[in-house]
Structure formats: structure tokens, C-alpha cells
Amino acid sequence: MLVLRRRAGDSLLIGGEIEIEILEITPTRVKLGILAPDSVTILRKEVYLTREQNVTAAKKVDAGAVSWLTGKLAKH
């Protein structure tokens, strides 16, 4: 992981196509501006992780596994 110290108004470039500018710094937050091509998807990490969890949960479950789990739950 690369760690950089930047001040408000400073920028950094990623791959020559993506620019990240530090817009504002407060004691508890940093406000970033991101300039990137339309083909680059930018997501907050928590949104990405939630989406992945939802996709995994929505996948079909094997019918045998559901029957097994239903049997286990019925015994309690």
C-alpha cells in the first residue's frame, strides 16, 4: 500500500487518466474529488461489499441443502 500525505488542493494521478484531488480536510473527514473516464467505475467500498453480499445471497441454493436445513430446524 502506498501512503501519501497531501494537503487540501493537492492532487495525485493514477495511471495518467485518473486524478484525485483533496478538496477539504476536517478533523474527522477528507473530501475527495475524483476525475476519471466514464469507463471507470467508482464505488465506495461499503457499497461494493454490500452488493457482493446481496448477489451471493440471491444465488440459488441446492434443493437438498434446503431440505437438510428444514429438517434440522424442525427438530428444534
Backbone torsions as a table, in degrees:
resi	resn	phi	psi	omega
1	MET	NA	131.8	175.2
2	LEU	-89.0	129.6	178.8
3	VAL	-116.0	126.8	-179.5
4	LEU	-125.8	148.0	170.5
5	ARG	-104.8	128.3	179.9
6	ARG	-133.7	157.6	176.0
7	ARG	-109.0	162.4	175.8
8	ALA	-55.6	134.2	-178.0
9	GLY	96.2	-18.7	177.6
10	ASP	-78.0	155.5	179.3
11	SER	-131.6	164.4	169.0
12	LEU	-140.9	153.8	-178.3
13	LEU	-113.1	142.2	175.2
14	ILE	-121.2	116.4	177.5
15	GLY	63.1	15.0	178.1
16	GLY	76.8	-12.6	-178.1
17	GLU	-110.1	-19.1	-175.9
18	ILE	-115.8	124.9	178.0
19	GLU	-116.0	131.0	176.3
20	ILE	-117.1	121.7	-179.4
21	GLU	-112.7	135.5	175.1
22	ILE	-82.6	111.3	-176.1
23	LEU	-88.7	-39.2	-174.7
24	GLU	-156.1	142.5	176.7
25	ILE	-127.1	127.4	173.6
26	THR	-120.8	173.4	-179.5
27	PRO	-58.4	-26.4	-176.4
28	THR	-120.5	-3.4	-175.6
29	ARG	-144.3	158.5	172.2
30	VAL	-127.6	130.4	178.1
31	LYS	-101.6	122.4	-177.4
32	LEU	-111.2	146.0	169.4
33	GLY	-113.7	130.6	-177.1
34	ILE	-120.6	122.9	176.6
35	LEU	-112.8	116.8	-176.4
36	ALA	-147.2	158.2	176.1
37	PRO	-60.1	154.0	179.2
38	ASP	-59.9	-24.7	-178.0
39	SER	-75.6	-9.6	-179.9
40	VAL	-96.0	121.8	177.4
41	THR	-84.9	131.4	178.8
42	ILE	-121.0	119.8	180.0
43	LEU	-131.7	146.9	168.2
44	ARG	-67.9	144.5	-175.8
45	LYS	-59.7	-40.0	-178.4
46	GLU	-65.4	-31.4	176.2
47	VAL	-68.8	-43.8	178.4
48	TYR	-60.5	-47.1	-178.3
49	LEU	-64.4	-40.8	178.1
50	THR	-63.1	-42.3	178.7
51	ARG	-62.0	-44.4	179.4
52	GLU	-62.2	-40.5	178.1
53	GLN	-64.9	-39.7	179.0
54	ASN	-66.3	-40.6	178.5
55	VAL	-63.9	-43.8	179.2
56	THR	-62.5	-42.8	-178.7
57	ALA	-67.9	-27.9	-176.3
58	ALA	-84.1	-11.0	179.9
59	LYS	-65.9	149.6	179.5
60	LYS	-65.0	142.3	177.6
61	VAL	-103.8	142.5	178.6
62	ASP	-57.3	132.5	-178.7
63	ALA	-58.5	-36.3	178.4
64	GLY	-63.4	-38.1	179.0
65	ALA	-67.3	-38.1	178.6
66	VAL	-66.5	-43.2	178.6
67	SER	-61.9	-43.9	178.8
68	TRP	-60.3	-45.9	-179.3
69	LEU	-66.3	-40.9	178.2
70	THR	-61.1	-41.1	176.9
71	GLY	-62.9	-42.0	179.4
72	LYS	-64.0	-42.6	-178.8
73	LEU	-68.4	-34.3	-178.7
74	ALA	-67.5	-26.8	-179.8
75	LYS	-74.1	-18.1	-176.6
76	HIS	-98.9	NA	NA
